[in-house]
Amino acid sequence: MVRPLVLLMTAVLCLSSLVLAYVTLNEFNRLLRPELSKKAHKIGQIVNADLRRALNYGIPFSDLYGANEYLESTITDYDELVYVAISDQKGRLLYQGGTVTETIRNFVGRLSSNQFVSGTSETGAINEANPLPATELPNSLNYPIPIIIDDNVLGFVHIGIDRHFAQRQLKDIFYDIVVILIVALLVAFQVMLALILFYVTGPIERLHMLLDLQAKGDFSKCLITRAGDSISKIAHYLSQGAQRLHEHFQALSAQLESMFDGRAVEDYTRISHRLRNLGTRFGLSNLDGPTQLLRASAGDIRIPLFIFAFAEELQKSFLPLFVRQVYKPVPWLNESVVIGLPIVMWLAIVGLASPFASSLTKRYGSRNIFLMGLVPAIAGFIGCGLAHTIYEVILWRGTTALGYAMVTIGCQEYILGDKVGGSRAVNLAIFVGVIMSACMSGAAIGGILAARIGYQPVFMIAAILAIAAGFIAYPMLSPKIDSKAEVGKESQSSVTKILTVLTNSRFMVFMLCAAIPSSVLTAAFLWYLVPLYLFELGATPAEIGRTMMVYYLLIIVAGPLAPRIVDRFGGLGWLVGFGSLLSSLGLVFFYNWRSIWAVVLAVVIMGMSHAMTKAPQIALALELSRREIETAGQNVVLSFLRILERVGSIAGLLFSAMMVHIYGYETTIGITGFMVCGAAIFFLLFFMITRKQSLAYAKG
Amino acid sequence: MKISSKAVVCMILVLLIVMGLIFMMSYFKFQTTLATLIQNRLTVISITMGESIESAIDLGLGLGEMRTAEAVIARAKRNDPEIASIQIFDNNGQILYSTQKARAGINVPPYVLQALEESDGRAWRLDRGNSFVNGVSLLNSFDQMIGGIVLTYSKNAYNTKVAALTNSLTRKSILIFVGFAILAFIGIKLGFRGLGRYTDSIESSYERVHEDGDNVCTIDVAGLLAAASAEAMICMDDFDEKLCTIKDNLSEATKDMHELERTVLKTPAGAAQPDV
């Protein structure tokens, strides 16, 4: 059902955008042409005046030295001009600047002064208020201005305006329209999927679960419904039946208790036993009646998490530029480091708050943590929107990070709950997919918005979206979903657990040479260096957003290929090692090419590599730390992985910021690339050498 | 609200947002493009006037001594009725020549001198809300600035064009939106037909069970379960079969409880049973 809906939506959005773009182009042409015409005549008058001055000095018309160069320089001054040409009385082209095609020559040849009656009244009437009409040629509009000396038309100045000028102006926004379409399709896909799951698939699934239970004679569950549709009616009917049965059973139990007096103990025991069997057989033992059948799904988090993450990602493409705007010199820190501090603060707070958020979620429930997390997040967005100093930006980004940690961990714990349908792997994939889609959309749209309305209003929009996420999360997230507490060795303290992991050399090499460099590339290169460097190269915030969008788009599109490659070819270690190596090659090969395209190519290569390695990295981490998982537990290992990644990202970001101050952007990008490359090579060599050891462990 | 209606609302909302964004971007782009075109043309006019004045200065005339200056600026104003005023001022900001006679002798507004100071090149331009302001500096043969020209251009024609685009594009956008919204509506209604048939069958099962009671489960004339009989007039589907099984389970549970009640209370047989 979802696929036809998505296809319909794609068709409707694309076609409507095309039609609107076509209509807009026609309107642009219609309304801009008079202005272009005025401009053409003004330029023509200037050229005409300069020509007449030269001719009045007695220089022959056909011998104007330097006329071609003069006309060429006129072309370069005005973007909308294609050519400027001068023809004589007979229509012969004497001088030209710009691109004059055969078609134009033929047209000019047909236009001669004999077409105009000589005489003051007619020639005098041809002026700016009453110009000669323009002629439409294949790629230009030709405006002829007569050269009149002593009431004689000696020739014409032909001004050629680009016919596709309006189209070229719209080209600027064409890329923005494509980005908006992609984001709209992603948003609509998420919303449609969530709608179908929440209002169709979910209720039908729950109804069938209840039907199956009651068909087996189990009346312990019921469904609480508010909607008046047929599914809800049947669910209500079945629940009422179960409720009445429970009431009858409770009444019977109460009667038995009250009739205890005067009964032989043997009689009472026998009857009680029969009653208990009856209760067990038909699921009537719960004193409070049938319990609500809870069946949440990972799809419940789609819309609220997408909207929240989208709001958070709006700032991604321009945060360093915004920080630079409010930057004032700090005596003991250079500018590049200070500009990186808000990102550092964000990474640090998310890293520190995540473990606490996880334990709070187990205590208060995922939905409550999601909603509570919105408070600091919204405060942070508003704070950044009103900030005037770098310190305020750092403070509010930290506040936002706290909210982000709570919201995302709340959602993660929700989908890992034992009452949530679907496998853990699939649910995690949904979670990651939603985050990636939001990252992609947010970075792109944030750039477009920032280019139009400025940086700070975008933070306000983020706050509004976060509030909307809260209103949507409240009905969509089930309040009673908890994740399983992991059973680990209770006797070990947290410190001991962490030390256990530290002694695993293969795991630590993987962390230091593959996982951390990957995070460093994302934080230091993509989030910090790319916006600043592209801005220096002259890119607009919208272009920066599009470049960053490419990274996330590749993760979404190519990410699902990674498990297939692993399944087909095996070798998680090789995939992660070569992926890490590849991710740095874009920086290594193109760092010296001072061009926006160099950055785009580096981002593309990095995106492809990270798409291949993100999920396998987690799988490899778990594989390398099997022994530690048995003793410390999987949660500890994964938490350690995340904390180290965050610490590495922060260190890498600060290092890059210092390098930028000393060596500039190109060299810093090159150094980062070479370091990641070197680490990847070391990882591959280490992995190759120690491979036998790990095979022996797997067998043993 | 039916799920298909929700899907229609969702799709229409997304369509509205996308078209709204495209409309807004086109609107802002048009404003920028038109303003740039006008300002470029005004720059051409200003530079032309400036060159004309400078050629007289190069001949040795002082800026305050030019008799042709007024003619130059008057001709430029005549050629374009939208030009509100043109002034030539010295490097102290005092207006020497103006198309508005009353302004001669007074100083140009401070923003003019500020723009002159801040400009990188010879020409500069400003957008002052209800007019475009364009200007050039005047240089003597030693490349020293001796004054400037400022041209004020009314935004009436510009605003008229922007309003024309807004009206025309709004009308056409609404038509396009309505057309595609109808298309989306039809597509979704067709797409949800399958779900509609499913919910209708559930609805009819519910009504049969709720109103006809046992008739749903034993409708054959021989009193057999409909699905079990080869001569069944009406067949049950899986859903009906489960409902019938549930009815049987409820009856069995109730019967067992009544038996237990009779055992406990010695309740007479045929006592009222709860409706299930």
Contacts between the chains, C-beta under 8 A, distances in Angstrom:
chain1	res1	chain2	res2	distance
A	1	B	191	7.1
A	1	B	192	7.9
A	1	B	194	7.4
A	1	B	195	6.9
A	4	B	191	5.2
A	5	B	7	6.7
A	5	B	188	7.1
A	5	B	191	5.9
A	8	B	11	7.7
A	8	B	184	6.9
A	8	B	187	4.3
A	8	B	188	7.0
A	8	B	191	6.7
A	9	B	11	5.8
A	9	B	14	7.1
A	9	B	184	7.6
A	12	B	11	6.9
A	12	B	15	6.3
A	12	B	180	5.3
A	12	B	183	6.1
A	12	B	184	4.9
A	12	B	187	7.4
A	13	B	14	7.1
A	13	B	15	6.5
A	13	B	18	5.7
A	15	B	180	6.9
A	16	B	15	6.3
A	16	B	18	7.4
A	16	B	19	6.2
A	16	B	176	5.8
A	16	B	177	7.2
A	16	B	180	4.3
A	17	B	18	6.5
A	17	B	19	7.4
A	17	B	22	6.1
A	19	B	176	5.3
A	19	B	180	8.0
A	20	B	19	6.0
A	20	B	22	5.5
A	20	B	23	7.3
A	20	B	172	7.8
A	20	B	173	6.1
A	20	B	176	5.5
A	21	B	22	7.0
A	23	B	169	7.1
A	23	B	172	4.8
A	23	B	173	7.6
A	23	B	176	7.0
A	24	B	22	7.6
A	24	B	26	4.5
A	24	B	169	6.5
A	27	B	30	7.9
A	27	B	165	5.6
A	27	B	168	5.7
A	27	B	169	5.6
A	27	B	172	7.8
A	28	B	26	7.8
A	28	B	30	6.3
A	28	B	33	7.5
A	28	B	165	7.9
A	31	B	30	7.3
A	31	B	34	7.6
A	31	B	161	5.3
A	31	B	164	6.2
A	31	B	165	5.6
A	32	B	30	8.0
A	32	B	33	6.7
A	32	B	34	6.7
A	32	B	37	6.9
A	35	B	34	6.4
A	35	B	37	4.7
A	35	B	38	6.6
A	35	B	41	7.5
A	35	B	161	7.9
A	36	B	37	6.9
A	38	B	41	6.2
A	38	B	80	7.9
A	39	B	37	6.3
A	39	B	40	6.7
A	39	B	41	4.9
A	39	B	44	7.6
A	42	B	41	5.6
A	42	B	44	5.4
A	42	B	45	6.8
A	43	B	44	6.7
A	46	B	44	6.8
A	46	B	48	5.9
A	78	B	40	7.1
A	80	B	37	7.7
A	128	B	79	5.6
A	166	B	33	7.9
A	169	B	29	6.3
A	169	B	33	4.8
A	170	B	26	7.5
A	170	B	29	7.0
A	172	B	29	6.6
A	173	B	25	4.8
A	173	B	26	6.7
A	173	B	29	5.3
A	176	B	25	5.9
A	177	B	22	5.7
A	177	B	25	7.1
A	180	B	18	6.0
A	180	B	21	5.2
A	180	B	22	6.9
A	181	B	18	6.8
A	184	B	14	5.6
A	184	B	17	6.9
A	184	B	18	4.6
A	187	B	14	6.6
A	188	B	10	7.2
A	188	B	11	6.8
A	188	B	14	4.5
A	191	B	10	5.4
A	191	B	14	7.4
A	192	B	7	6.7
A	192	B	10	6.5
A	192	B	11	7.8
A	195	B	3	7.1
A	195	B	6	5.8
A	195	B	7	6.1
A	195	B	10	6.2
A	196	B	3	7.7
A	199	B	3	4.6
A	199	B	6	6.5
A	200	B	3	5.5
A	200	B	195	6.4
A	211	B	239	7.7
A	211	B	242	4.9
A	211	B	243	7.7
A	211	B	246	7.2
A	212	B	242	7.5
A	214	B	242	8.0
A	214	B	246	4.5
A	214	B	249	6.5
A	215	B	242	4.7
A	215	B	245	4.5
A	215	B	246	5.7
A	215	B	249	7.2
A	217	B	249	4.7
A	217	B	252	7.8
A	217	B	253	7.5
A	219	B	249	7.7
A	219	B	250	7.8
A	219	B	253	7.2
A	229	B	2	7.2
A	229	B	3	8.0
A	229	B	199	6.6
A	230	B	199	4.8
A	230	B	200	7.5
A	230	B	202	4.7
A	230	B	203	3.8
A	230	B	206	6.3
A	231	B	199	6.6
A	231	B	202	6.3
A	233	B	203	7.3
A	233	B	206	5.5
A	234	B	202	5.9
A	234	B	205	7.4
A	234	B	206	4.8
A	237	B	206	6.4
A	237	B	209	7.6
A	237	B	210	6.5
A	238	B	246	6.8
A	241	B	246	7.3
A	241	B	250	5.7
A	241	B	276	5.3
A	244	B	274	5.3
A	244	B	275	7.4
A	244	B	276	6.5
A	245	B	250	6.4
A	245	B	253	5.8
A	245	B	254	7.1
A	245	B	274	7.8
A	245	B	276	7.2
A	247	B	274	7.8
A	248	B	254	6.9
A	248	B	257	5.8
A	248	B	274	5.5
A	249	B	257	6.5
A	252	B	257	5.6
A	252	B	260	6.6
A	252	B	261	6.1
A	252	B	264	7.7
A	255	B	261	7.5
A	255	B	264	6.7
A	255	B	265	7.0
A	256	B	264	5.9
A	259	B	264	6.2
A	259	B	265	7.3
A	271	B	260	7.0
A	271	B	263	6.6
A	271	B	264	5.9
A	274	B	260	5.9
A	274	B	263	7.9
A	275	B	260	6.3
A	278	B	253	7.3
A	278	B	256	5.6
A	278	B	257	6.6
A	278	B	260	6.7
A	281	B	253	7.9
A	282	B	249	7.3
A	282	B	253	4.6
A	284	B	253	7.6
A	448	B	25	7.9
A	452	B	24	7.8
A	452	B	25	7.5
A	452	B	28	6.2
